[in-house]
Amino acid sequence: MSSQTPRPELPDHLSIDPRSPHHVAAVFEHEIGIRFNGAERSDVEEYCISEGWIRVPAGKALDRKGNPLLLKLKGKVEAFYR
């Protein structure tokens, strides 16, 4: 990952699912991290800083389309570039 390319500002609401309206591909060209209630999480599928929630997979459970079932956890959310 090149450090010379400018990093886009992290959005308030971001999803890793490319079908989501909250997916921003330019952000994923850089490595990002999510801190939830003071602990760094690596399994976050979607987050919203202003509303204070993250969505994480619920184990190995899948929905009928083969996507992981997501749990919504509420707390303090911080997004940052590594």
C-alpha positions as CSV (number, residue, x, y, z in Angstrom):
1,M,0.0,0.0,0.0
2,S,1.5,3.3,-1.1
3,S,1.8,6.0,1.5
4,Q,2.0,8.6,-1.2
5,T,-1.7,8.4,-2.3
6,P,-3.9,10.6,-0.2
7,R,-6.3,8.8,2.1
8,P,-10.0,9.7,1.7
9,E,-11.8,10.8,4.8
10,L,-13.4,8.0,6.6
11,P,-17.2,8.2,6.3
12,D,-19.7,8.2,9.2
13,H,-21.4,5.0,7.8
14,L,-19.4,2.4,6.0
15,S,-20.1,-1.2,4.8
16,I,-17.8,-3.8,3.2
17,D,-20.6,-5.2,1.1
18,P,-20.2,-3.8,-2.5
19,R,-24.0,-3.9,-3.0
20,S,-24.6,-1.5,-0.1
21,P,-25.2,2.2,-0.7
22,H,-22.7,2.8,2.1
23,H,-19.8,1.0,0.4
24,V,-16.9,3.4,-0.6
25,A,-14.3,1.4,-2.6
26,A,-11.6,4.2,-2.3
27,V,-11.5,3.7,1.5
28,F,-10.7,0.0,1.1
29,E,-7.6,0.7,-0.9
30,H,-6.0,1.5,2.5
31,E,-6.0,-0.6,5.7
32,I,-8.6,0.6,8.2
33,G,-9.3,-0.4,11.8
34,I,-12.4,-0.2,14.0
35,R,-12.2,0.4,17.8
36,F,-15.5,-0.6,19.5
37,N,-15.9,0.3,23.2
38,G,-12.1,0.7,23.5
39,A,-11.2,-2.7,21.9
40,E,-10.0,-3.1,18.4
41,R,-12.3,-5.4,16.3
42,S,-11.3,-7.1,13.1
43,D,-14.7,-8.8,12.3
44,V,-16.8,-5.6,11.6
45,E,-18.9,-5.8,8.4
46,E,-20.6,-2.4,8.8
47,Y,-20.4,0.6,11.2
48,C,-22.1,3.9,11.9
49,I,-20.1,6.3,14.1
50,S,-22.9,8.9,14.7
51,E,-25.5,6.3,15.7
52,G,-22.9,4.3,17.7
53,W,-23.3,0.7,16.3
54,I,-21.4,-2.0,14.4
55,R,-22.6,-5.1,12.6
56,V,-20.7,-8.3,13.1
57,P,-21.3,-11.9,11.8
58,A,-23.2,-14.2,14.2
59,G,-20.9,-17.2,14.2
60,K,-21.2,-19.4,11.1
61,A,-24.9,-18.8,10.6
62,L,-25.9,-17.9,7.0
63,D,-29.1,-16.4,5.6
64,R,-31.0,-18.1,2.7
65,K,-28.8,-16.2,0.2
66,G,-25.6,-17.4,1.7
67,N,-24.6,-14.2,3.4
68,P,-23.6,-14.2,7.1
69,L,-26.3,-13.3,9.6
70,L,-25.2,-10.0,11.3
71,L,-25.7,-8.8,14.9
72,K,-26.0,-5.1,15.6
73,L,-23.9,-4.1,18.7
74,K,-24.3,-0.6,20.2
75,G,-21.5,1.3,21.9
76,K,-18.7,3.8,21.2
77,V,-17.3,3.4,17.6
78,E,-14.0,4.8,16.3
79,A,-12.7,4.3,12.8
80,F,-9.0,4.9,11.9
81,Y,-6.4,4.2,9.3
82,R,-3.6,1.8,10.3
